[in-house]
Amino acid sequence: MSRKRPSIRRPSEARRSNHPQRAKSGKRSASSISRSQRQNKPASSPADRSVRSQDTRSNLLHIASDMRRAEARGEKLTFSRAARERGVDPRSRHSHVKSLFYTDSTGRLHARKSDNYVQKFSLPTTRPDVFASITARGSAERSLVGRWLNTLKAAGDGDFTPLQNFPKNIFVDGKRLPTAPYEVQKILEAVEQGKEDAFEQMYYGRGAR
């Protein structure tokens, strides 16, 4: 009579038998959670993306102006520092304002002396919460509007010296930038009476391209 040979477990089977079967738990891997979060994250609307894009372009134009003013004063303001101060990703210049900056032989970025980029501004008027929309074409007009806004803000803080030094009878997009003390005073009074943050509104006009 033949004797039955005992079965021999393979090593892999022995290891599996020595460890209890893992119960299914509610835990998910980090990758699956991350993937699920991306899938469930609400997509931004085209309008939201457009606003963010316009804000980025506007800030990049401000960065170029910051760098030009610093150079005119004999100071060094790097692009990365200017971008950081404006809260802008330096890489965004590749998709928004490709010809606004150039790289020298050492690899350093500079703002071009002039450009043709267009930007819209909202200027406060003598009526509370009423703004005049103007389009500044090119770096020269953008610089004038930005300078006028700075002088208006300084006047609001009680310093009328920058306003006195601002050139008279400057027109941008067919609209004159007021410099007479009584006109500026009326604008400041309207700003004070308005419900909106007028200086925030006028500094971040949109539509730069």
C-alpha positions in Angstrom: 0.0 0.0 0.0 1.5 3.3 -1.1 1.9 6.0 1.6 0.5 9.5 0.8 3.3 12.0 0.6 2.8 15.1 2.6 2.1 18.3 0.6 4.9 20.8 0.4 4.0 24.4 0.6 5.8 26.8 -1.6 7.6 29.6 0.2 5.2 32.2 -1.1 2.3 30.2 0.1 3.9 29.8 3.5 4.4 33.5 3.8 0.8 34.2 2.9 -0.4 31.7 5.4 1.6 33.2 8.2 0.2 36.6 7.7 -3.5 37.3 8.2 -5.3 38.5 5.1 -5.4 42.2 4.9 -8.9 43.5 5.4 -10.2 46.1 3.1 -10.1 49.5 4.8 -11.5 52.9 4.0 -8.0 54.3 3.6 -6.8 55.4 0.2 -3.3 56.0 -1.0 -2.1 59.6 -1.3 -2.0 59.3 -5.0 -5.6 58.2 -5.2 -6.7 61.0 -2.8 -4.7 63.6 -4.8 -6.3 62.3 -8.0 -9.7 62.4 -6.5 -9.2 65.9 -5.2 -8.2 67.0 -8.7 -11.3 65.4 -10.2 -13.6 66.9 -7.6 -12.1 70.4 -7.7 -14.4 72.8 -9.4 -13.1 74.0 -12.6 -12.6 77.8 -12.9 -14.8 79.5 -15.3 -13.5 81.2 -18.5 -14.4 84.5 -17.0 -12.3 83.8 -13.9 -9.3 82.7 -16.0 -9.6 85.8 -18.1 -9.6 88.1 -15.1 -6.5 86.3 -13.7 -4.8 86.6 -17.0 -5.6 90.3 -17.3 -4.3 90.9 -13.7 -1.1 89.1 -14.5 -0.5 91.1 -17.7 -1.3 94.3 -15.8 1.2 93.5 -13.1 3.9 92.6 -15.6 3.5 96.0 -17.2 3.8 97.6 -13.7 7.0 95.5 -13.2 8.5 96.9 -16.4 7.7 100.4 -15.2 9.2 99.7 -11.8 12.4 98.6 -13.5 12.6 101.6 -15.8 12.1 104.0 -12.9 14.7 102.3 -10.8 17.2 102.5 -13.7 16.4 106.2 -14.2 17.3 106.7 -10.5 20.5 104.8 -11.0 19.3 101.9 -8.9 19.4 98.2 -9.7 16.1 96.4 -9.6 16.2 92.8 -10.9 13.3 91.3 -12.6 12.9 88.5 -10.1 12.8 91.0 -7.2 10.3 93.2 -9.0 8.1 90.2 -9.8 8.3 89.1 -6.2 7.3 92.5 -4.9 4.3 92.4 -7.3 3.4 88.8 -6.4 3.9 87.6 -10.0 5.3 84.3 -11.1 8.4 85.2 -13.2 7.6 82.5 -15.7 4.3 84.2 -16.6 6.2 86.7 -18.9 6.6 83.9 -21.5 2.9 83.7 -22.1 1.7 87.2 -21.4 4.2 89.8 -22.5 6.9 88.1 -24.5 8.5 91.2 -26.0 8.3 93.4 -22.9 11.7 92.3 -21.5 15.0 91.2 -23.1 18.0 89.3 -21.8 21.5 90.7 -22.0 24.8 88.8 -22.6 25.1 88.0 -18.9 21.6 86.5 -18.8 20.0 89.3 -16.8 16.5 90.5 -17.7 15.8 94.2 -18.6 12.7 96.1 -19.4 12.7 97.5 -22.9 13.0 101.3 -23.1 9.6 101.4 -24.9 6.9 99.1 -26.0 3.5 99.1 -27.7 1.5 97.2 -25.0 -2.0 98.6 -24.3 -3.6 98.9 -20.8 -6.9 100.1 -19.6 -7.2 102.3 -16.5 -10.1 103.4 -14.4 -9.7 107.0 -13.3 -11.7 108.5 -10.5 -13.9 111.5 -11.3 -15.6 114.3 -9.4 -18.6 112.0 -8.8 -18.4 109.3 -6.1 -18.0 105.8 -7.3 -17.9 107.0 -11.0 -14.8 106.1 -12.9 -13.7 107.1 -16.4 -12.2 104.3 -18.4 -9.2 105.2 -20.6 -6.8 103.1 -22.8 -3.1 104.0 -22.5 -1.2 102.9 -25.6 2.4 102.2 -25.3 4.9 102.6 -22.4 4.9 106.4 -22.6 1.2 106.8 -22.1 1.1 104.1 -19.4 3.9 105.9 -17.6 2.0 109.2 -17.7 -1.2 107.7 -16.3 0.7 105.8 -13.7 2.6 108.9 -12.6 -0.7 111.0 -12.5 -2.3 108.4 -10.3 0.7 108.5 -8.0 0.5 112.2 -7.7 -3.3 112.0 -7.0 -2.6 109.5 -4.2 0.1 111.8 -2.8 -2.3 114.7 -2.9 -4.8 112.6 -1.0 -2.1 112.1 1.7 -1.6 115.9 1.8 1.4 116.2 -0.5 0.7 118.3 -3.5 4.3 118.7 -4.7 4.2 115.8 -7.2 1.0 117.2 -8.7 2.6 120.7 -9.1 5.5 119.1 -11.0 3.2 117.1 -13.3 3.0 118.4 -16.9 -0.1 120.4 -17.7 -2.7 119.6 -20.4 -1.8 116.0 -20.8 -4.4 114.0 -22.8 -4.6 110.2 -22.9 -7.2 108.5 -25.0 -8.9 111.9 -25.5 -9.2 112.6 -21.8 -7.3 115.2 -19.9 -5.5 114.3 -16.7 -6.6 117.1 -14.3 -3.8 119.0 -12.5 -5.6 122.2 -11.3 -5.8 122.2 -7.5 -9.6 122.8 -7.4 -10.2 119.9 -9.9 -8.0 117.5 -7.9 -9.6 118.6 -4.7 -13.1 117.8 -6.1 -11.8 114.4 -7.2 -10.4 113.7 -3.8 -13.7 114.7 -2.1 -15.5 112.3 -4.4 -13.1 109.5 -3.5 -13.7 110.2 0.1 -17.4 110.0 -0.3 -17.4 106.9 -2.5 -18.1 103.4 -1.2 -15.5 101.7 -3.3 -11.7 101.7 -2.8 -11.0 104.2 -5.5 -7.2 103.9 -5.4 -7.4 100.1 -5.6 -9.9 100.4 -8.5 -7.8 102.9 -10.5 -4.4 101.2 -10.0 -5.5 97.8 -11.3 -7.2 98.7 -14.6 -7.5 95.7 -16.9 -7.2 94.9 -20.5 -3.4 95.1 -20.9 -2.3 93.4 -24.1 
